[in-house]
Amino acid sequence: MQVGQILKSKAQSGVVTITPDQTVGAVAELLSSRKIGAVIVSTDGRRVDGILSERDIVRELGRRGAICLEDKASQIMTANPVCCEIGENSDEIFAKMNEGRFRHMPVVEEGEMIGLISIGDVVKARLAEMAMEKTALEGMIMGF
């Protein structure tokens, strides 16, 4: 399944973005209230400057303590995150996420962000493909 199909299957509520100058504490509150695992850091809401995840915040909390909540998002974000395009397939995306050990990937087209996919989205897409393959194989075996 291609990234474009994965995006179409998601409930479209837009990508949550923050500006680089927002505090880590404010970002943690946003992640909690929206029940999401990551936000895109962007100065203009269209281009991806970075990504900040729950994991990033927890790592920094463990390393430095609560003082990091006063930092700017730009200080602990992952700058220039790995992105994908709508034509890539789910197996390629899964491999990139697994190799890079991250769970969220911005989707860009001509340098502008058009979506965000998570490892859960990729797994869901792969499970749907497997279910269709199973049904097709069963049909072939049964002679349908």
C-alpha positions in Angstrom: 0.0 0.0 0.0 1.3 3.5 -0.9 1.6 6.4 1.6 -1.1 8.3 -0.3 -3.5 5.5 0.3 -2.6 5.4 4.0 -3.2 9.1 4.3 -6.7 8.7 2.6 -7.6 6.0 5.1 -6.9 8.2 8.1 -9.4 10.5 9.7 -8.3 13.9 8.3 -7.8 16.2 11.2 -4.7 17.9 9.9 -1.2 17.8 11.2 -0.5 19.3 14.5 2.3 21.8 14.3 4.1 24.1 16.7 6.5 26.9 16.3 10.2 26.4 17.3 9.9 28.9 20.2 7.1 27.1 22.1 8.2 25.6 25.4 8.7 21.9 25.9 6.2 22.1 28.8 3.6 23.6 26.4 4.3 20.9 23.9 3.9 18.2 26.6 0.5 19.6 27.5 -0.5 19.7 23.8 0.5 16.1 23.3 -1.4 15.0 26.3 -4.6 17.0 25.5 -4.7 15.8 21.9 -3.6 12.2 22.8 -0.9 12.2 20.1 2.7 11.1 20.2 4.5 13.8 18.2 4.1 17.3 16.7 5.8 18.8 13.7 7.9 21.9 14.4 7.5 24.5 11.7 8.0 28.2 11.4 5.3 28.6 8.7 3.0 25.6 9.2 4.0 24.2 5.8 7.6 23.2 5.9 9.1 20.6 8.3 11.8 22.1 10.4 11.8 19.3 13.0 9.7 16.9 14.9 9.2 16.6 18.7 7.9 13.4 20.2 6.9 12.1 23.7 10.1 10.1 23.6 12.2 13.2 23.0 10.7 14.9 26.0 11.0 11.9 28.3 14.6 11.4 27.4 15.4 15.0 28.2 13.4 14.8 31.4 15.5 11.7 32.4 18.7 13.4 31.5 18.2 16.9 32.9 15.0 16.8 35.0 12.0 19.2 34.9 14.1 22.2 34.0 14.0 21.1 30.4 10.2 21.9 30.3 11.3 25.6 30.1 13.4 24.9 27.0 12.3 25.9 23.5 11.0 23.1 21.3 13.8 23.8 18.9 16.4 22.9 21.6 15.3 19.3 21.9 13.5 18.6 18.6 14.9 16.2 15.9 15.9 18.7 13.2 15.5 17.6 9.6 13.6 14.4 10.3 13.3 11.6 7.8 10.3 12.3 5.5 8.5 10.3 2.9 6.5 11.0 -0.2 3.0 9.9 -1.2 4.3 7.4 -3.8 6.4 5.4 -1.4 5.1 2.0 -0.2 4.3 0.9 3.3 7.2 -1.7 3.3 9.7 1.0 2.5 8.3 3.3 5.2 8.2 0.5 7.8 11.9 -0.3 7.0 12.9 3.4 7.4 11.0 3.7 10.7 12.5 0.4 12.0 16.0 1.3 11.0 15.8 4.8 12.4 13.9 3.7 15.5 11.2 6.4 15.2 7.4 6.1 15.1 6.3 9.2 13.2 7.1 10.4 9.7 6.1 13.6 7.9 4.8 13.2 4.4 6.0 15.9 2.0 5.2 16.8 -1.6 7.4 19.4 -3.3 9.0 20.4 0.0 5.7 21.0 1.7 4.1 18.9 4.4 0.8 17.2 3.4 0.5 14.7 6.3 2.0 12.7 9.0 1.9 8.9 9.3 2.7 6.8 12.4 4.0 3.3 12.8 0.5 2.4 13.8 -0.9 3.6 10.4 1.7 1.5 8.6 0.9 -1.6 10.6 -2.8 -1.1 10.1 -2.2 -0.8 6.3 -0.1 -3.9 6.2 -2.7 -5.9 8.2 -5.4 -4.8 5.7 -3.2 -5.9 2.8 -2.6 -9.3 4.5 -6.3 -9.8 5.1 -7.0 -9.1 1.4 -4.3 -11.6 0.4 -5.7 -14.2 2.7 -9.2 -13.8 1.3 -7.8 -14.0 -2.2 -5.8 -17.2 -1.4 -8.8 -18.8 0.3 -10.9 -18.0 -2.8 -8.3 -19.6 -5.1 -8.1 -22.7 -2.9 -11.9 -23.1 -2.7 -12.2 -22.5 -6.4 -14.1 -19.2 -6.2 
